[in-house]
Amino acid sequence: MPWDGNRANLEMVAGADDLLSFLDTEKRYRVTIHVVPSEEPLTVEDHTELRQIDKSTFGGSHYDSTDFAGFRMKKIWICPVSLCVLGCYPKYLYIQKVG
């Protein structure tokens, strides 16, 4: 993935990796998720909502993860590399484990 920024900004996640481990209920060390990014709140069947708490172009974005029942962390962070994938830090992310 191309990245013109500082390589120190490539730390990928804080808490998002824990969320993937939490979703890996079969402990196979592999989880596939479906993500629906949105700027407006949606009702997306069988998906859990993550709400943006804050964002910074080069500092990533934090999301409230309290809607994941049983998940111990209250927020997760995604890094600026997400801009290459999503084009922005959406106000809402809807997550569903696939399979």
TORPA-4810 file (N, C-alpha, C, O; in nm, 3 decimals):
<nodes>
NODE_1_0.085_-0.116_0.000_0.000_0.000_0.000_0.090_0.123_0.000_0.179_0.135_0.084_M
NODE_2_0.069_0.214_-0.091_0.153_0.335_-0.094_0.126_0.423_0.027_0.013_0.435_0.073_P
NODE_3_0.233_0.485_0.079_0.219_0.575_0.193_0.327_0.680_0.185_0.446_0.647_0.190_W
NODE_4_0.289_0.806_0.172_0.385_0.916_0.159_0.420_0.978_0.294_0.512_1.059_0.302_D
NODE_5_0.349_0.940_0.398_0.371_1.001_0.529_0.488_0.939_0.604_0.559_0.853_0.552_G
NODE_6_0.506_0.984_0.726_0.609_0.935_0.815_0.582_0.788_0.850_0.468_0.754_0.883_N
NODE_7_0.682_0.704_0.842_0.662_0.561_0.871_0.618_0.537_1.015_0.558_0.433_1.044_R
NODE_8_0.647_0.631_1.106_0.602_0.617_1.245_0.450_0.620_1.253_0.392_0.572_1.351_A
NODE_9_0.384_0.677_1.152_0.238_0.682_1.150_0.176_0.550_1.104_0.054_0.541_1.092_N
NODE_10_0.257_0.450_1.078_0.204_0.324_1.026_0.166_0.225_1.135_0.133_0.110_1.105_L
NODE_11_0.170_0.266_1.261_0.116_0.178_1.365_-0.030_0.156_1.329_-0.104_0.252_1.310_E
NODE_12_-0.071_0.033_1.319_-0.200_0.004_1.259_-0.319_0.024_1.351_-0.419_0.082_1.310_M
NODE_13_-0.309_-0.022_1.474_-0.431_-0.024_1.556_-0.397_-0.014_1.704_-0.285_-0.041_1.745_V
NODE_14_-0.494_0.024_1.780_-0.488_0.014_1.926_-0.629_-0.024_1.967_-0.719_0.060_1.969_A
NODE_15_-0.647_-0.148_2.000_-0.779_-0.196_2.037_-0.849_-0.268_1.923_-0.924_-0.362_1.948_G
NODE_16_-0.828_-0.227_1.800_-0.892_-0.295_1.687_-0.839_-0.438_1.676_-0.914_-0.529_1.641_A
NODE_17_-0.711_-0.458_1.705_-0.656_-0.594_1.704_-0.719_-0.677_1.815_-0.743_-0.796_1.798_D
NODE_18_-0.745_-0.613_1.932_-0.814_-0.683_2.041_-0.958_-0.718_2.001_-1.008_-0.824_2.038_D
NODE_19_-1.022_-0.629_1.927_-1.158_-0.656_1.881_-1.160_-0.776_1.787_-1.249_-0.860_1.796_L
NODE_20_-1.062_-0.784_1.697_-1.055_-0.899_1.606_-1.031_-1.028_1.684_-1.089_-1.132_1.652_L
NODE_21_-0.945_-1.023_1.786_-0.923_-1.142_1.870_-1.051_-1.180_1.943_-1.081_-1.299_1.956_S
NODE_22_-1.126_-1.081_1.990_-1.253_-1.105_2.057_-1.352_-1.173_1.962_-1.426_-1.262_2.003_F
NODE_23_-1.354_-1.130_1.836_-1.446_-1.187_1.737_-1.401_-1.325_1.690_-1.481_-1.400_1.634_L
NODE_24_-1.276_-1.360_1.713_-1.222_-1.490_1.673_-1.263_-1.596_1.776_-1.179_-1.650_1.848_D
NODE_25_-1.391_-1.625_1.783_-1.445_-1.716_1.884_-1.397_-1.859_1.864_-1.395_-1.937_1.960_T
NODE_26_-1.358_-1.897_1.743_-1.307_-2.032_1.716_-1.157_-2.041_1.741_-1.099_-2.150_1.731_E
NODE_27_-1.092_-1.929_1.773_-0.948_-1.921_1.798_-0.866_-1.978_1.684_-0.772_-2.056_1.705_K
NODE_28_-0.902_-1.939_1.563_-0.829_-1.982_1.443_-0.726_-1.879_1.399_-0.654_-1.902_1.302_R
NODE_29_-0.719_-1.766_1.468_-0.628_-1.656_1.434_-0.654_-1.600_1.295_-0.563_-1.552_1.227_Y
NODE_30_-0.779_-1.609_1.255_-0.821_-1.553_1.127_-0.967_-1.515_1.141_-1.051_-1.598_1.175_R
NODE_31_-0.997_-1.388_1.113_-1.134_-1.338_1.122_-1.162_-1.256_0.997_-1.081_-1.173_0.956_V
NODE_32_-1.276_-1.280_0.937_-1.321_-1.199_0.825_-1.437_-1.114_0.874_-1.531_-1.164_0.934_T
NODE_33_-1.429_-0.984_0.847_-1.537_-0.895_0.887_-1.588_-0.818_0.767_-1.517_-0.798_0.668_I
NODE_34_-1.712_-0.776_0.777_-1.773_-0.688_0.678_-1.785_-0.551_0.745_-1.836_-0.540_0.856_H
NODE_35_-1.737_-0.447_0.677_-1.739_-0.312_0.733_-1.821_-0.222_0.641_-1.799_-0.219_0.520_V
NODE_36_-1.915_-0.149_0.700_-1.992_-0.049_0.627_-1.957_0.087_0.688_-1.999_0.118_0.799_V
NODE_37_-1.881_0.170_0.615_-1.850_0.304_0.665_-1.965_0.399_0.631_-2.029_0.384_0.527_P
NODE_38_-1.990_0.497_0.718_-2.098_0.592_0.691_-2.071_0.724_0.762_-2.010_0.728_0.869_S
NODE_39_-2.118_0.831_0.702_-2.113_0.963_0.764_-2.240_0.992_0.844_-2.244_1.086_0.923_E
NODE_40_-2.343_0.911_0.825_-2.470_0.926_0.895_-2.502_0.796_0.969_-2.460_0.689_0.924_E
NODE_41_-2.574_0.804_1.081_-2.614_0.680_1.148_-2.707_0.597_1.059_-2.795_0.652_0.993_P
NODE_42_-2.685_0.468_1.059_-2.765_0.377_0.977_-2.819_0.264_1.064_-2.774_0.243_1.177_L
NODE_43_-2.915_0.193_1.012_-2.956_0.066_1.070_-2.907_-0.041_0.974_-2.962_-0.057_0.865_T
NODE_44_-2.803_-0.112_1.013_-2.744_-0.214_0.929_-2.763_-0.347_1.002_-2.698_-0.373_1.103_V
NODE_45_-2.851_-0.429_0.949_-2.888_-0.554_1.014_-2.767_-0.642_1.044_-2.680_-0.661_0.958_E
NODE_46_-2.763_-0.695_1.166_-2.659_-0.788_1.211_-2.519_-0.727_1.217_-2.420_-0.801_1.219_D
NODE_47_-2.508_-0.595_1.219_-2.380_-0.526_1.233_-2.379_-0.450_1.365_-2.484_-0.409_1.414_H
NODE_48_-2.261_-0.432_1.422_-2.245_-0.354_1.543_-2.187_-0.218_1.507_-2.094_-0.209_1.427_T
NODE_49_-2.241_-0.115_1.567_-2.200_0.022_1.535_-2.081_0.066_1.620_-2.079_0.047_1.741_E
NODE_50_-1.984_0.126_1.553_-1.874_0.196_1.619_-1.892_0.344_1.585_-1.901_0.380_1.467_L
NODE_51_-1.896_0.430_1.687_-1.916_0.573_1.666_-1.784_0.647_1.686_-1.711_0.622_1.782_R
NODE_52_-1.756_0.737_1.595_-1.631_0.813_1.603_-1.633_0.905_1.726_-1.732_0.974_1.752_Q
NODE_53_-1.523_0.904_1.799_-1.507_0.991_1.915_-1.428_1.115_1.876_-1.464_1.227_1.912_I
NODE_54_-1.319_1.094_1.802_-1.235_1.205_1.758_-1.155_1.160_1.636_-1.151_1.042_1.603_D
NODE_55_-1.090_1.257_1.571_-1.005_1.223_1.457_-0.900_1.331_1.438_-0.917_1.445_1.482_K
NODE_56_-0.792_1.294_1.371_-0.685_1.384_1.336_-0.624_1.329_1.207_-0.597_1.209_1.199_S
NODE_57_-0.603_1.412_1.109_-0.555_1.363_0.980_-0.434_1.272_0.995_-0.430_1.164_0.935_T
NODE_58_-0.337_1.312_1.073_-0.217_1.230_1.088_-0.214_1.157_1.222_-0.114_1.092_1.254_F
NODE_59_-0.321_1.166_1.300_-0.324_1.102_1.429_-0.424_0.990_1.440_-0.442_0.933_1.548_G
NODE_60_-0.490_0.956_1.331_-0.587_0.848_1.332_-0.723_0.890_1.386_-0.753_1.009_1.395_G
NODE_61_-0.804_0.791_1.420_-0.940_0.816_1.468_-0.976_0.714_1.575_-0.946_0.595_1.562_S
NODE_62_-1.040_0.761_1.681_-1.090_0.673_1.788_-1.238_0.648_1.767_-1.312_0.736_1.724_H
NODE_63_-1.281_0.526_1.800_-1.421_0.487_1.789_-1.469_0.425_1.919_-1.397_0.349_1.983_Y
NODE_64_-1.590_0.458_1.957_-1.656_0.401_2.075_-1.696_0.258_2.040_-1.770_0.235_1.945_D
NODE_65_-1.647_0.161_2.118_-1.676_0.020_2.091_-1.764_-0.043_2.198_-1.767_-0.165_2.211_S
NODE_66_-1.835_0.038_2.276_-1.915_-0.016_2.386_-2.035_-0.097_2.340_-2.092_-0.171_2.420_T
NODE_67_-2.075_-0.087_2.214_-2.189_-0.166_2.165_-2.154_-0.313_2.144_-2.244_-0.396_2.126_D
NODE_68_-2.025_-0.348_2.147_-1.986_-0.488_2.137_-2.001_-0.551_2.275_-1.914_-0.536_2.361_F
NODE_69_-2.111_-0.621_2.296_-2.139_-0.684_2.425_-2.028_-0.780_2.462_-1.993_-0.869_2.384_A
NODE_70_-1.972_-0.763_2.581_-1.868_-0.852_2.629_-1.727_-0.809_2.594_-1.632_-0.864_2.649_G
NODE_71_-1.711_-0.712_2.506_-1.578_-0.664_2.468_-1.530_-0.568_2.576_-1.602_-0.473_2.610_F
NODE_72_-1.411_-0.590_2.631_-1.365_-0.517_2.748_-1.319_-0.374_2.721_-1.317_-0.291_2.812_R
NODE_73_-1.283_-0.344_2.598_-1.230_-0.210_2.568_-1.344_-0.116_2.530_-1.439_-0.156_2.463_M
NODE_74_-1.334_0.008_2.575_-1.439_0.106_2.550_-1.418_0.183_2.420_-1.512_0.242_2.366_K
NODE_75_-1.294_0.182_2.370_-1.269_0.248_2.243_-1.156_0.179_2.169_-1.071_0.113_2.229_K
NODE_76_-1.158_0.196_2.038_-1.050_0.144_1.954_-0.995_0.260_1.871_-1.061_0.363_1.855_I
NODE_77_-0.876_0.242_1.818_-0.811_0.344_1.737_-0.768_0.281_1.606_-0.717_0.169_1.603_W
NODE_78_-0.789_0.354_1.496_-0.736_0.313_1.367_-0.644_0.424_1.316_-0.668_0.542_1.340_I
NODE_79_-0.538_0.384_1.247_-0.434_0.478_1.208_-0.463_0.545_1.073_-0.559_0.508_1.005_C
NODE_80_-0.379_0.643_1.035_-0.399_0.714_0.908_-0.394_0.626_0.783_-0.442_0.668_0.678_P
NODE_81_-0.337_0.506_0.792_-0.337_0.416_0.676_-0.482_0.386_0.634_-0.508_0.355_0.518_V
NODE_82_-0.573_0.394_0.729_-0.715_0.374_0.698_-0.764_0.471_0.591_-0.857_0.440_0.517_S
NODE_83_-0.701_0.587_0.583_-0.739_0.683_0.479_-0.714_0.626_0.340_-0.788_0.657_0.247_L
NODE_84_-0.612_0.541_0.326_-0.584_0.477_0.196_-0.691_0.376_0.161_-0.720_0.353_0.044_C
NODE_85_-0.752_0.315_0.263_-0.851_0.210_0.241_-0.991_0.270_0.229_-1.066_0.236_0.138_V
NODE_86_-1.026_0.358_0.322_-1.162_0.412_0.329_-1.176_0.551_0.267_-1.287_0.593_0.238_L
NODE_87_-1.066_0.621_0.248_-1.071_0.755_0.191_-1.099_0.864_0.294_-1.083_0.982_0.264_G
NODE_88_-1.140_0.825_0.413_-1.170_0.920_0.520_-1.181_0.841_0.649_-1.173_0.718_0.649_C
NODE_89_-1.199_0.912_0.760_-1.234_0.848_0.886_-1.384_0.863_0.900_-1.431_0.970_0.940_Y
NODE_90_-1.462_0.761_0.869_-1.608_0.774_0.875_-1.655_0.802_1.018_-1.593_0.759_1.114_P
NODE_91_-1.765_0.874_1.029_-1.823_0.900_1.161_-1.877_0.772_1.224_-1.884_0.759_1.346_K
NODE_92_-1.916_0.676_1.139_-1.970_0.549_1.187_-1.907_0.436_1.108_-1.887_0.445_0.987_Y
NODE_93_-1.876_0.328_1.179_-1.834_0.203_1.117_-1.927_0.095_1.167_-1.950_0.083_1.288_L
NODE_94_-1.981_0.016_1.076_-2.070_-0.094_1.112_-1.995_-0.223_1.081_-1.955_-0.247_0.967_Y
NODE_95_-1.977_-0.306_1.184_-1.893_-0.424_1.175_-1.977_-0.550_1.195_-2.062_-0.558_1.283_I
NODE_96_-1.950_-0.649_1.109_-2.014_-0.780_1.124_-1.909_-0.887_1.097_-1.837_-0.881_0.998_Q
NODE_97_-1.902_-0.985_1.186_-1.817_-1.101_1.161_-1.882_-1.185_1.052_-2.002_-1.210_1.057_K
NODE_98_-1.804_-1.227_0.955_-1.853_-1.307_0.844_-1.807_-1.450_0.866_-1.689_-1.475_0.893_V
NODE_99_-1.900_-1.544_0.853_-1.863_-1.686_0.864_-1.854_-1.738_1.003_-1.824_-1.856_1.022_G
</nodes>
